[in-house]
Amino acid sequence: MGVEPDDRFERSTREEAATRSWQFEKLQGDLSLLAKLVNGDWDDDFLVVPPGWRVASTHDDGVIHASKAET
């Protein structure tokens, strides 16, 4: 994502992957999700759970949702 000061983290990760016989794959990333989190732009990429609510599984493609806590 271009925030690393040098390539030491990538080198270390490549070495660890080789030690474990794992395939190393470098993907291009960006900081947009982190920026949205920090800026409060909480759209459908985030699950906002109001006070008094809980996180529950949906057992579908949504995985989880917020539901009113039972009292």
PQR file of N, CA, C, O and H, with PARSE charges and radii, in Angstrom:
ATOM      1  N   MET A   1       0.815  -1.190   0.000 -0.4000 1.5000
ATOM      2  CA  MET A   1       0.000   0.000   0.000 -0.0000 2.0000
ATOM      3  C   MET A   1       0.859   1.254   0.000  0.5500 1.7000
ATOM      4  O   MET A   1       0.348   2.374   0.015 -0.5500 1.4000
ATOM      5  N   GLY A   2       2.144   1.054  -0.017 -0.4000 1.5000
ATOM      6  CA  GLY A   2       3.026   2.195  -0.127 -0.0000 2.0000
ATOM      7  C   GLY A   2       3.331   2.907   1.172  0.5500 1.7000
ATOM      8  O   GLY A   2       3.865   4.016   1.143 -0.5500 1.4000
ATOM      9  H   GLY A   2       2.559   0.145  -0.029  0.4000 1.0000
ATOM     10  N   VAL A   3       3.016   2.317   2.306 -0.4000 1.5000
ATOM     11  CA  VAL A   3       3.284   2.988   3.584 -0.0000 2.0000
ATOM     12  C   VAL A   3       4.497   2.403   4.296  0.5500 1.7000
ATOM     13  O   VAL A   3       4.929   2.943   5.314 -0.5500 1.4000
ATOM     14  H   VAL A   3       2.583   1.416   2.329  0.4000 1.0000
ATOM     15  N   GLU A   4       5.048   1.325   3.786 -0.4000 1.5000
ATOM     16  CA  GLU A   4       6.189   0.685   4.418 -0.0000 2.0000
ATOM     17  C   GLU A   4       7.457   1.491   4.133  0.5500 1.7000
ATOM     18  O   GLU A   4       7.634   1.986   3.020 -0.5500 1.4000
ATOM     19  H   GLU A   4       4.697   0.886   2.959  0.4000 1.0000
ATOM     20  N   PRO A   5       8.338   1.627   5.122 -0.5600 1.5000
ATOM     21  CA  PRO A   5       9.547   2.429   4.914  0.2800 2.0000
ATOM     22  C   PRO A   5      10.557   1.765   3.970  0.5500 1.7000
ATOM     23  O   PRO A   5      11.351   2.454   3.330 -0.5500 1.4000
ATOM     24  N   ASP A   6      10.529   0.451   3.886 -0.4000 1.5000
ATOM     25  CA  ASP A   6      11.434  -0.295   3.015 -0.0000 2.0000
ATOM     26  C   ASP A   6      10.805  -1.667   2.771  0.5500 1.7000
ATOM     27  O   ASP A   6       9.621  -1.863   3.044 -0.5500 1.4000
ATOM     28  H   ASP A   6       9.884  -0.109   4.407  0.4000 1.0000
ATOM     29  N   ASP A   7      11.578  -2.599   2.269 -0.4000 1.5000
ATOM     30  CA  ASP A   7      11.002  -3.909   1.927 -0.0000 2.0000
ATOM     31  C   ASP A   7      11.246  -4.976   2.995  0.5500 1.7000
ATOM     32  O   ASP A   7      11.108  -6.164   2.703 -0.5500 1.4000
ATOM     33  H   ASP A   7      12.540  -2.439   2.047  0.4000 1.0000
ATOM     34  N   ARG A   8      11.601  -4.592   4.215 -0.4000 1.5000
ATOM     35  CA  ARG A   8      11.943  -5.588   5.239 -0.0000 2.0000
ATOM     36  C   ARG A   8      10.752  -6.466   5.621  0.5500 1.7000
ATOM     37  O   ARG A   8      10.936  -7.651   5.898 -0.5500 1.4000
ATOM     38  H   ARG A   8      11.712  -3.627   4.452  0.4000 1.0000
ATOM     39  N   PHE A   9       9.536  -5.915   5.643 -0.4000 1.5000
ATOM     40  CA  PHE A   9       8.371  -6.728   6.001 -0.0000 2.0000
ATOM     41  C   PHE A   9       8.081  -7.751   4.905  0.5500 1.7000
ATOM     42  O   PHE A   9       7.752  -8.902   5.191 -0.5500 1.4000
ATOM     43  H   PHE A   9       9.387  -4.952   5.418  0.4000 1.0000
ATOM     44  N   GLU A  10       8.204  -7.330   3.670 -0.4000 1.5000
ATOM     45  CA  GLU A  10       7.985  -8.269   2.568 -0.0000 2.0000
ATOM     46  C   GLU A  10       9.048  -9.366   2.574  0.5500 1.7000
ATOM     47  O   GLU A  10       8.728 -10.540   2.388 -0.5500 1.4000
ATOM     48  H   GLU A  10       8.471  -6.395   3.438  0.4000 1.0000
ATOM     49  N   ARG A  11      10.282  -8.998   2.784 -0.4000 1.5000
ATOM     50  CA  ARG A  11      11.358 -10.002   2.847 -0.0000 2.0000
ATOM     51  C   ARG A  11      11.101 -11.005   3.954  0.5500 1.7000
ATOM     52  O   ARG A  11      11.234 -12.212   3.749 -0.5500 1.4000
ATOM     53  H   ARG A  11      10.542  -8.044   2.935  0.4000 1.0000
ATOM     54  N   SER A  12      10.732 -10.509   5.130 -0.4000 1.5000
ATOM     55  CA  SER A  12      10.453 -11.383   6.265 -0.0000 2.0000
ATOM     56  C   SER A  12       9.285 -12.321   5.961  0.5500 1.7000
ATOM     57  O   SER A  12       9.325 -13.505   6.298 -0.5500 1.4000
ATOM     58  H   SER A  12      10.624  -9.529   5.296  0.4000 1.0000
ATOM     59  N   THR A  13       8.261 -11.788   5.331 -0.4000 1.5000
ATOM     60  CA  THR A  13       7.085 -12.602   4.996 -0.0000 2.0000
ATOM     61  C   THR A  13       7.423 -13.650   3.951  0.5500 1.7000
ATOM     62  O   THR A  13       6.980 -14.794   4.050 -0.5500 1.4000
ATOM     63  H   THR A  13       8.229 -10.826   5.057  0.4000 1.0000
ATOM     64  N   ARG A  14       8.201 -13.270   2.956 -0.4000 1.5000
ATOM     65  CA  ARG A  14       8.632 -14.246   1.942 -0.0000 2.0000
ATOM     66  C   ARG A  14       9.426 -15.385   2.594  0.5500 1.7000
ATOM     67  O   ARG A  14       9.224 -16.555   2.269 -0.5500 1.4000
ATOM     68  H   ARG A  14       8.561 -12.341   2.875  0.4000 1.0000
ATOM     69  N   GLU A  15      10.327 -15.034   3.511 -0.4000 1.5000
ATOM     70  CA  GLU A  15      11.139 -16.046   4.200 -0.0000 2.0000
ATOM     71  C   GLU A  15      10.257 -16.970   5.033  0.5500 1.7000
ATOM     72  O   GLU A  15      10.448 -18.186   5.022 -0.5500 1.4000
ATOM     73  H   GLU A  15      10.491 -14.084   3.775  0.4000 1.0000
ATOM     74  N   GLU A  16       9.302 -16.406   5.747 -0.4000 1.5000
ATOM     75  CA  GLU A  16       8.394 -17.213   6.572 -0.0000 2.0000
ATOM     76  C   GLU A  16       7.564 -18.147   5.692  0.5500 1.7000
ATOM     77  O   GLU A  16       7.380 -19.317   6.027 -0.5500 1.4000
ATOM     78  H   GLU A  16       9.146 -15.418   5.756  0.4000 1.0000
ATOM     79  N   ALA A  17       7.071 -17.638   4.584 -0.4000 1.5000
ATOM     80  CA  ALA A  17       6.288 -18.472   3.661 -0.0000 2.0000
ATOM     81  C   ALA A  17       7.135 -19.618   3.126  0.5500 1.7000
ATOM     82  O   ALA A  17       6.664 -20.752   3.044 -0.5500 1.4000
ATOM     83  H   ALA A  17       7.221 -16.688   4.312  0.4000 1.0000
ATOM     84  N   ALA A  18       8.369 -19.336   2.766 -0.4000 1.5000
ATOM     85  CA  ALA A  18       9.255 -20.383   2.255 -0.0000 2.0000
ATOM     86  C   ALA A  18       9.524 -21.434   3.324  0.5500 1.7000
ATOM     87  O   ALA A  18       9.550 -22.627   3.025 -0.5500 1.4000
ATOM     88  H   ALA A  18       8.752 -18.415   2.832  0.4000 1.0000
ATOM     89  N   THR A  19       9.725 -21.000   4.573 -0.4000 1.5000
ATOM     90  CA  THR A  19       9.966 -21.924   5.683 -0.0000 2.0000
ATOM     91  C   THR A  19       8.791 -22.877   5.868  0.5500 1.7000
ATOM     92  O   THR A  19       8.981 -24.048   6.198 -0.5500 1.4000
ATOM     93  H   THR A  19       9.704 -20.030   4.815  0.4000 1.0000
ATOM     94  N   ARG A  20       7.582 -22.375   5.657 -0.4000 1.5000
ATOM     95  CA  ARG A  20       6.376 -23.177   5.866 -0.0000 2.0000
ATOM     96  C   ARG A  20       5.860 -23.840   4.587  0.5500 1.7000
ATOM     97  O   ARG A  20       4.803 -24.470   4.584 -0.5500 1.4000
ATOM     98  H   ARG A  20       7.427 -21.424   5.389  0.4000 1.0000
ATOM     99  N   SER A  21       6.616 -23.688   3.510 -0.4000 1.5000
ATOM    100  CA  SER A  21       6.224 -24.226   2.192 -0.0000 2.0000
ATOM    101  C   SER A  21       4.880 -23.648   1.733  0.5500 1.7000
ATOM    102  O   SER A  21       4.059 -24.337   1.129 -0.5500 1.4000
ATOM    103  H   SER A  21       7.474 -23.176   3.511  0.4000 1.0000
ATOM    104  N   TRP A  22       4.683 -22.351   2.042 -0.4000 1.5000
ATOM    105  CA  TRP A  22       3.486 -21.651   1.615 -0.0000 2.0000
ATOM    106  C   TRP A  22       3.803 -20.842   0.366  0.5500 1.7000
ATOM    107  O   TRP A  22       4.952 -20.469   0.132 -0.5500 1.4000
ATOM    108  H   TRP A  22       5.350 -21.791   2.533  0.4000 1.0000
ATOM    109  N   GLN A  23       2.796 -20.580  -0.419 -0.4000 1.5000
ATOM    110  CA  GLN A  23       2.962 -19.731  -1.589 -0.0000 2.0000
ATOM    111  C   GLN A  23       2.838 -18.270  -1.156  0.5500 1.7000
ATOM    112  O   GLN A  23       1.891 -17.912  -0.456 -0.5500 1.4000
ATOM    113  H   GLN A  23       1.862 -20.883  -0.230  0.4000 1.0000
ATOM    114  N   PHE A  24       3.772 -17.437  -1.560 -0.4000 1.5000
ATOM    115  CA  PHE A  24       3.710 -16.008  -1.278 -0.0000 2.0000
ATOM    116  C   PHE A  24       3.093 -15.308  -2.471  0.5500 1.7000
ATOM    117  O   PHE A  24       3.489 -15.553  -3.611 -0.5500 1.4000
ATOM    118  H   PHE A  24       4.541 -17.727  -2.129  0.4000 1.0000
ATOM    119  N   GLU A  25       2.128 -14.440  -2.218 -0.4000 1.5000
ATOM    120  CA  GLU A  25       1.509 -13.674  -3.290 -0.0000 2.0000
ATOM    121  C   GLU A  25       1.391 -12.225  -2.825  0.5500 1.7000
ATOM    122  O   GLU A  25       0.827 -11.953  -1.765 -0.5500 1.4000
ATOM    123  H   GLU A  25       1.807 -14.242  -1.292  0.4000 1.0000
ATOM    124  N   LYS A  26       1.913 -11.319  -3.601 -0.4000 1.5000
ATOM    125  CA  LYS A  26       1.858  -9.897  -3.272 -0.0000 2.0000
ATOM    126  C   LYS A  26       0.705  -9.271  -4.050  0.5500 1.7000
ATOM    127  O   LYS A  26       0.645  -9.365  -5.276 -0.5500 1.4000
ATOM    128  H   LYS A  26       2.371 -11.540  -4.462  0.4000 1.0000
ATOM    129  N   LEU A  27      -0.207  -8.634  -3.324 -0.4000 1.5000
ATOM    130  CA  LEU A  27      -1.372  -8.007  -3.934 -0.0000 2.0000
ATOM    131  C   LEU A  27      -1.315  -6.500  -3.733  0.5500 1.7000
ATOM    132  O   LEU A  27      -0.793  -6.021  -2.726 -0.5500 1.4000
ATOM    133  H   LEU A  27      -0.159  -8.558  -2.329  0.4000 1.0000
ATOM    134  N   GLN A  28      -1.847  -5.764  -4.681 -0.4000 1.5000
ATOM    135  CA  GLN A  28      -1.945  -4.313  -4.548 -0.0000 2.0000
ATOM    136  C   GLN A  28      -3.076  -3.983  -3.582  0.5500 1.7000
ATOM    137  O   GLN A  28      -4.155  -4.569  -3.677 -0.5500 1.4000
ATOM    138  H   GLN A  28      -2.271  -6.153  -5.499  0.4000 1.0000
ATOM    139  N   GLY A  29      -2.855  -3.082  -2.681 -0.4000 1.5000
ATOM    140  CA  GLY A  29      -3.875  -2.683  -1.729 -0.0000 2.0000
ATOM    141  C   GLY A  29      -4.024  -1.178  -1.693  0.5500 1.7000
ATOM    142  O   GLY A  29      -3.283  -0.450  -2.354 -0.5500 1.4000
ATOM    143  H   GLY A  29      -1.979  -2.606  -2.604  0.4000 1.0000
ATOM    144  N   ASP A  30      -4.988  -0.718  -0.914 -0.4000 1.5000
ATOM    145  CA  ASP A  30      -5.142   0.717  -0.707 -0.0000 2.0000
ATOM    146  C   ASP A  30      -5.710   0.952   0.693  0.5500 1.7000
ATOM    147  O   ASP A  30      -6.145   0.011   1.357 -0.5500 1.4000
ATOM    148  H   ASP A  30      -5.590  -1.310  -0.377  0.4000 1.0000
ATOM    149  N   LEU A  31      -5.704   2.171   1.121 -0.4000 1.5000
ATOM    150  CA  LEU A  31      -6.123   2.517   2.468 -0.0000 2.0000
ATOM    151  C   LEU A  31      -7.555   3.037   2.532  0.5500 1.7000
ATOM    152  O   LEU A  31      -7.943   3.622   3.543 -0.5500 1.4000
ATOM    153  H   LEU A  31      -5.351   2.935   0.581  0.4000 1.0000
ATOM    154  N   SER A  32      -8.348   2.840   1.484 -0.4000 1.5000
ATOM    155  CA  SER A  32      -9.680   3.436   1.444 -0.0000 2.0000
ATOM    156  C   SER A  32     -10.591   2.934   2.568  0.5500 1.7000
ATOM    157  O   SER A  32     -11.342   3.727   3.136 -0.5500 1.4000
ATOM    158  H   SER A  32      -8.032   2.364   0.663  0.4000 1.0000
ATOM    159  N   LEU A  33     -10.547   1.657   2.902 -0.4000 1.5000
ATOM    160  CA  LEU A  33     -11.398   1.142   3.972 -0.0000 2.0000
ATOM    161  C   LEU A  33     -11.010   1.748   5.321  0.5500 1.7000
ATOM    162  O   LEU A  33     -11.880   2.118   6.109 -0.5500 1.4000
ATOM    163  H   LEU A  33      -9.937   1.013   2.441  0.4000 1.0000
ATOM    164  N   LEU A  34      -9.722   1.850   5.583 -0.4000 1.5000
ATOM    165  CA  LEU A  34      -9.256   2.466   6.816 -0.0000 2.0000
ATOM    166  C   LEU A  34      -9.648   3.945   6.860  0.5500 1.7000
ATOM    167  O   LEU A  34     -10.052   4.442   7.912 -0.5500 1.4000
ATOM    168  H   LEU A  34      -9.015   1.549   4.942  0.4000 1.0000
ATOM    169  N   ALA A  35      -9.535   4.646   5.746 -0.4000 1.5000
ATOM    170  CA  ALA A  35      -9.921   6.059   5.690 -0.0000 2.0000
ATOM    171  C   ALA A  35     -11.408   6.209   5.979  0.5500 1.7000
ATOM    172  O   ALA A  35     -11.803   7.123   6.702 -0.5500 1.4000
ATOM    173  H   ALA A  35      -9.207   4.242   4.892  0.4000 1.0000
ATOM    174  N   LYS A  36     -12.245   5.322   5.422 -0.4000 1.5000
ATOM    175  CA  LYS A  36     -13.684   5.378   5.687 -0.0000 2.0000
ATOM    176  C   LYS A  36     -13.979   5.149   7.167  0.5500 1.7000
ATOM    177  O   LYS A  36     -14.851   5.806   7.735 -0.5500 1.4000
ATOM    178  H   LYS A  36     -11.924   4.580   4.834  0.4000 1.0000
ATOM    179  N   LEU A  37     -13.256   4.220   7.792 -0.4000 1.5000
ATOM    180  CA  LEU A  37     -13.440   3.947   9.213 -0.0000 2.0000
ATOM    181  C   LEU A  37     -13.119   5.181  10.045  0.5500 1.7000
ATOM    182  O   LEU A  37     -13.908   5.584  10.901 -0.5500 1.4000
ATOM    183  H   LEU A  37     -12.548   3.686   7.330  0.4000 1.0000
ATOM    184  N   VAL A  38     -11.969   5.775   9.793 -0.4000 1.5000
ATOM    185  CA  VAL A  38     -11.515   6.923  10.564 -0.0000 2.0000
ATOM    186  C   VAL A  38     -12.408   8.142  10.335  0.5500 1.7000
ATOM    187  O   VAL A  38     -12.655   8.916  11.260 -0.5500 1.4000
ATOM    188  H   VAL A  38     -11.329   5.447   9.098  0.4000 1.0000
ATOM    189  N   ASN A  39     -12.889   8.311   9.112 -0.4000 1.5000
ATOM    190  CA  ASN A  39     -13.693   9.477   8.770 -0.0000 2.0000
ATOM    191  C   ASN A  39     -15.175   9.314   9.100  0.5500 1.7000
ATOM    192  O   ASN A  39     -15.961  10.237   8.888 -0.5500 1.4000
ATOM    193  H   ASN A  39     -12.689   7.682   8.361  0.4000 1.0000
ATOM    194  N   GLY A  40     -15.559   8.151   9.614 -0.4000 1.5000
ATOM    195  CA  GLY A  40     -16.958   7.935   9.981 -0.0000 2.0000
ATOM    196  C   GLY A  40     -17.879   7.714   8.804  0.5500 1.7000
ATOM    197  O   GLY A  40     -19.094   7.866   8.935 -0.5500 1.4000
ATOM    198  H   GLY A  40     -14.921   7.401   9.786  0.4000 1.0000
ATOM    199  N   ASP A  41     -17.332   7.360   7.660 -0.4000 1.5000
ATOM    200  CA  ASP A  41     -18.123   7.084   6.457 -0.0000 2.0000
ATOM    201  C   ASP A  41     -18.533   5.612   6.484  0.5500 1.7000
ATOM    202  O   ASP A  41     -18.076   4.807   5.672 -0.5500 1.4000
ATOM    203  H   ASP A  41     -16.345   7.237   7.554  0.4000 1.0000
ATOM    204  N   TRP A  42     -19.397   5.286   7.427 -0.4000 1.5000
ATOM    205  CA  TRP A  42     -19.756   3.897   7.701 -0.0000 2.0000
ATOM    206  C   TRP A  42     -20.948   3.479   6.861  0.5500 1.7000
ATOM    207  O   TRP A  42     -22.094   3.550   7.305 -0.5500 1.4000
ATOM    208  H   TRP A  42     -19.769   5.940   8.087  0.4000 1.0000
ATOM    209  N   ASP A  43     -20.667   3.048   5.658 -0.4000 1.5000
ATOM    210  CA  ASP A  43     -21.711   2.581   4.758 -0.0000 2.0000
ATOM    211  C   ASP A  43     -21.881   1.075   4.902  0.5500 1.7000
ATOM    212  O   ASP A  43     -21.637   0.533   5.980 -0.5500 1.4000
ATOM    213  H   ASP A  43     -19.736   2.990   5.298  0.4000 1.0000
ATOM    214  N   ASP A  44     -22.282   0.405   3.868 -0.4000 1.5000
ATOM    215  CA  ASP A  44     -22.521  -1.042   3.920 -0.0000 2.0000
ATOM    216  C   ASP A  44     -21.245  -1.863   4.108  0.5500 1.7000
ATOM    217  O   ASP A  44     -21.318  -3.077   4.301 -0.5500 1.4000
ATOM    218  H   ASP A  44     -22.480   0.845   2.992  0.4000 1.0000
ATOM    219  N   ASP A  45     -20.084  -1.221   4.055 -0.4000 1.5000
ATOM    220  CA  ASP A  45     -18.825  -1.935   4.319 -0.0000 2.0000
ATOM    221  C   ASP A  45     -18.630  -2.204   5.808  0.5500 1.7000
ATOM    222  O   ASP A  45     -17.742  -2.970   6.183 -0.5500 1.4000
ATOM    223  H   ASP A  45     -20.025  -0.235   3.899  0.4000 1.0000
ATOM    224  N   PHE A  46     -19.449  -1.585   6.663 -0.4000 1.5000
ATOM    225  CA  PHE A  46     -19.292  -1.682   8.107 -0.0000 2.0000
ATOM    226  C   PHE A  46     -20.585  -2.148   8.759  0.5500 1.7000
ATOM    227  O   PHE A  46     -21.676  -1.901   8.244 -0.5500 1.4000
ATOM    228  H   PHE A  46     -20.170  -0.963   6.358  0.4000 1.0000
ATOM    229  N   LEU A  47     -20.456  -2.811   9.873 -0.4000 1.5000
ATOM    230  CA  LEU A  47     -21.609  -3.171  10.693 -0.0000 2.0000
ATOM    231  C   LEU A  47     -21.607  -2.246  11.902  0.5500 1.7000
ATOM    232  O   LEU A  47     -20.726  -2.333  12.758 -0.5500 1.4000
ATOM    233  H   LEU A  47     -19.570  -3.011  10.291  0.4000 1.0000
ATOM    234  N   VAL A  48     -22.587  -1.368  11.968 -0.4000 1.5000
ATOM    235  CA  VAL A  48     -22.712  -0.442  13.084 -0.0000 2.0000
ATOM    236  C   VAL A  48     -23.697  -1.059  14.070  0.5500 1.7000
ATOM    237  O   VAL A  48     -24.841  -1.348  13.718 -0.5500 1.4000
ATOM    238  H   VAL A  48     -23.303  -1.297  11.273  0.4000 1.0000
ATOM    239  N   VAL A  49     -23.250  -1.256  15.296 -0.4000 1.5000
ATOM    240  CA  VAL A  49     -24.070  -1.900  16.320 -0.0000 2.0000
ATOM    241  C   VAL A  49     -24.405  -0.860  17.390  0.5500 1.7000
ATOM    242  O   VAL A  49     -23.535  -0.460  18.164 -0.5500 1.4000
ATOM    243  H   VAL A  49     -22.321  -1.021  15.582  0.4000 1.0000
ATOM    244  N   PRO A  50     -25.670  -0.421  17.433 -0.5600 1.5000
ATOM    245  CA  PRO A  50     -26.058   0.599  18.414  0.2800 2.0000
ATOM    246  C   PRO A  50     -25.984   0.055  19.842  0.5500 1.7000
ATOM    247  O   PRO A  50     -25.993  -1.158  20.050 -0.5500 1.4000
ATOM    248  N   PRO A  51     -25.911   0.961  20.827 -0.5600 1.5000
ATOM    249  CA  PRO A  51     -25.933   0.532  22.225  0.2800 2.0000
ATOM    250  C   PRO A  51     -27.200  -0.277  22.516  0.5500 1.7000
ATOM    251  O   PRO A  51     -28.291   0.085  22.074 -0.5500 1.4000
ATOM    252  N   GLY A  52     -27.049  -1.356  23.251 -0.4000 1.5000
ATOM    253  CA  GLY A  52     -28.188  -2.203  23.585 -0.0000 2.0000
ATOM    254  C   GLY A  52     -28.512  -3.252  22.523  0.5500 1.7000
ATOM    255  O   GLY A  52     -29.405  -4.076  22.719 -0.5500 1.4000
ATOM    256  H   GLY A  52     -26.164  -1.650  23.610  0.4000 1.0000
ATOM    257  N   TRP A  53     -27.805  -3.225  21.421 -0.4000 1.5000
ATOM    258  CA  TRP A  53     -27.984  -4.228  20.371 -0.0000 2.0000
ATOM    259  C   TRP A  53     -26.851  -5.236  20.472  0.5500 1.7000
ATOM    260  O   TRP A  53     -25.918  -5.051  21.253 -0.5500 1.4000
ATOM    261  H   TRP A  53     -27.080  -2.555  21.261  0.4000 1.0000
ATOM    262  N   ARG A  54     -26.928  -6.298  19.687 -0.4000 1.5000
ATOM    263  CA  ARG A  54     -25.881  -7.325  19.701 -0.0000 2.0000
ATOM    264  C   ARG A  54     -25.578  -7.759  18.279  0.5500 1.7000
ATOM    265  O   ARG A  54     -26.352  -7.502  17.357 -0.5500 1.4000
ATOM    266  H   ARG A  54     -27.686  -6.448  19.052  0.4000 1.0000
ATOM    267  N   VAL A  55     -24.462  -8.410  18.118 -0.4000 1.5000
ATOM    268  CA  VAL A  55     -24.079  -8.986  16.832 -0.0000 2.0000
ATOM    269  C   VAL A  55     -24.594 -10.413  16.804  0.5500 1.7000
ATOM    270  O   VAL A  55     -24.394 -11.170  17.754 -0.5500 1.4000
ATOM    271  H   VAL A  55     -23.834  -8.619  18.867  0.4000 1.0000
ATOM    272  N   ALA A  56     -25.259 -10.782  15.714 -0.4000 1.5000
ATOM    273  CA  ALA A  56     -25.816 -12.129  15.580 -0.0000 2.0000
ATOM    274  C   ALA A  56     -25.482 -12.679  14.202  0.5500 1.7000
ATOM    275  O   ALA A  56     -25.326 -11.919  13.246 -0.5500 1.4000
ATOM    276  H   ALA A  56     -25.422 -10.167  14.942  0.4000 1.0000
ATOM    277  N   SER A  57     -25.375 -13.982  14.099 -0.4000 1.5000
ATOM    278  CA  SER A  57     -25.112 -14.606  12.800 -0.0000 2.0000
ATOM    279  C   SER A  57     -26.386 -14.618  11.969  0.5500 1.7000
ATOM    280  O   SER A  57     -27.491 -14.714  12.501 -0.5500 1.4000
ATOM    281  H   SER A  57     -25.502 -14.600  14.875  0.4000 1.0000
ATOM    282  N   THR A  58     -26.211 -14.517  10.649 -0.4000 1.5000
ATOM    283  CA  THR A  58     -27.355 -14.517   9.742 -0.0000 2.0000
ATOM    284  C   THR A  58     -27.536 -15.855   9.039  0.5500 1.7000
ATOM    285  O   THR A  58     -28.610 -16.133   8.506 -0.5500 1.4000
ATOM    286  H   THR A  58     -25.313 -14.439  10.216  0.4000 1.0000
ATOM    287  N   HIS A  59     -26.506 -16.679   9.031 -0.4000 1.5000
ATOM    288  CA  HIS A  59     -26.524 -17.981   8.357 -0.0000 2.0000
ATOM    289  C   HIS A  59     -26.807 -17.828   6.863  0.5500 1.7000
ATOM    290  O   HIS A  59     -27.448 -18.683   6.251 -0.5500 1.4000
ATOM    291  H   HIS A  59     -25.634 -16.453   9.464  0.4000 1.0000
ATOM    292  N   ASP A  60     -26.319 -16.723   6.284 -0.4000 1.5000
ATOM    293  CA  ASP A  60     -26.432 -16.501   4.845 -0.0000 2.0000
ATOM    294  C   ASP A  60     -25.192 -15.733   4.383  0.5500 1.7000
ATOM    295  O   ASP A  60     -24.195 -15.681   5.104 -0.5500 1.4000
ATOM    296  H   ASP A  60     -25.799 -16.028   6.781  0.4000 1.0000
ATOM    297  N   ASP A  61     -25.243 -15.146   3.208 -0.4000 1.5000
ATOM    298  CA  ASP A  61     -24.089 -14.421   2.671 -0.0000 2.0000
ATOM    299  C   ASP A  61     -23.734 -13.177   3.479  0.5500 1.7000
ATOM    300  O   ASP A  61     -22.616 -12.672   3.376 -0.5500 1.4000
ATOM    301  H   ASP A  61     -26.052 -15.188   2.622  0.4000 1.0000
ATOM    302  N   GLY A  62     -24.672 -12.680   4.279 -0.4000 1.5000
ATOM    303  CA  GLY A  62     -24.398 -11.510   5.105 -0.0000 2.0000
ATOM    304  C   GLY A  62     -23.491 -11.803   6.276  0.5500 1.7000
ATOM    305  O   GLY A  62     -22.839 -10.892   6.786 -0.5500 1.4000
ATOM    306  H   GLY A  62     -25.580 -13.091   4.363  0.4000 1.0000
ATOM    307  N   VAL A  63     -23.427 -13.030   6.714 -0.4000 1.5000
ATOM    308  CA  VAL A  63     -22.599 -13.560   7.793 -0.0000 2.0000
ATOM    309  C   VAL A  63     -23.072 -13.085   9.170  0.5500 1.7000
ATOM    310  O   VAL A  63     -23.426 -13.906  10.016 -0.5500 1.4000
ATOM    311  H   VAL A  63     -23.956 -13.771   6.300  0.4000 1.0000
ATOM    312  N   ILE A  64     -23.083 -11.756   9.404 -0.4000 1.5000
ATOM    313  CA  ILE A  64     -23.526 -11.224  10.695 -0.0000 2.0000
ATOM    314  C   ILE A  64     -24.407 -10.005  10.466  0.5500 1.7000
ATOM    315  O   ILE A  64     -24.408  -9.413   9.387 -0.5500 1.4000
ATOM    316  H   ILE A  64     -22.795 -11.089   8.717  0.4000 1.0000
ATOM    317  N   HIS A  65     -25.160  -9.639  11.510 -0.4000 1.5000
ATOM    318  CA  HIS A  65     -25.963  -8.417  11.504 -0.0000 2.0000
ATOM    319  C   HIS A  65     -26.141  -7.927  12.930  0.5500 1.7000
ATOM    320  O   HIS A  65     -25.792  -8.623  13.884 -0.5500 1.4000
ATOM    321  H   HIS A  65     -25.159 -10.120  12.386  0.4000 1.0000
ATOM    322  N   ALA A  66     -26.686  -6.726  13.070 -0.4000 1.5000
ATOM    323  CA  ALA A  66     -27.003  -6.194  14.398 -0.0000 2.0000
ATOM    324  C   ALA A  66     -28.473  -6.500  14.677  0.5500 1.7000
ATOM    325  O   ALA A  66     -29.329  -6.308  13.814 -0.5500 1.4000
ATOM    326  H   ALA A  66     -26.970  -6.161  12.296  0.4000 1.0000
ATOM    327  N   SER A  67     -28.754  -6.974  15.879 -0.4000 1.5000
ATOM    328  CA  SER A  67     -30.146  -7.232  16.256 -0.0000 2.0000
ATOM    329  C   SER A  67     -30.387  -6.690  17.657  0.5500 1.7000
ATOM    330  O   SER A  67     -29.480  -6.630  18.487 -0.5500 1.4000
ATOM    331  H   SER A  67     -28.058  -7.130  16.579  0.4000 1.0000
ATOM    332  N   LYS A  68     -31.613  -6.304  17.894 -0.4000 1.5000
ATOM    333  CA  LYS A  68     -31.989  -5.757  19.194 -0.0000 2.0000
ATOM    334  C   LYS A  68     -31.775  -6.837  20.258  0.5500 1.7000
ATOM    335  O   LYS A  68     -32.250  -7.964  20.114 -0.5500 1.4000
ATOM    336  H   LYS A  68     -32.350  -6.353  17.219  0.4000 1.0000
ATOM    337  N   ALA A  69     -31.063  -6.483  21.314 -0.4000 1.5000
ATOM    338  CA  ALA A  69     -30.801  -7.439  22.379 -0.0000 2.0000
ATOM    339  C   ALA A  69     -32.087  -7.744  23.124  0.5500 1.7000
ATOM    340  O   ALA A  69     -32.893  -6.855  23.402 -0.5500 1.4000
ATOM    341  H   ALA A  69     -30.678  -5.568  21.430  0.4000 1.0000
ATOM    342  N   GLU A  70     -32.261  -9.007  23.440 -0.4000 1.5000
ATOM    343  CA  GLU A  70     -33.448  -9.418  24.195 -0.0000 2.0000
ATOM    344  C   GLU A  70     -33.243  -9.095  25.662  0.5500 1.7000
ATOM    345  O   GLU A  70     -32.159  -9.294  26.211 -0.5500 1.4000
ATOM    346  H   GLU A  70     -31.607  -9.729  23.214  0.4000 1.0000
ATOM    347  N   THR A  71     -34.293  -8.597  26.289 -0.4000 1.5000
ATOM    348  CA  THR A  71     -34.185  -8.264  27.713 -0.0000 2.0000
ATOM    349  C   THR A  71     -34.977  -9.217  28.557  0.5500 1.7000
ATOM    350  O   THR A  71     -35.000  -9.086  29.780 -0.5500 1.4000
ATOM    351  H   THR A  71     -35.173  -8.435  25.844  0.4000 1.0000
TER
END
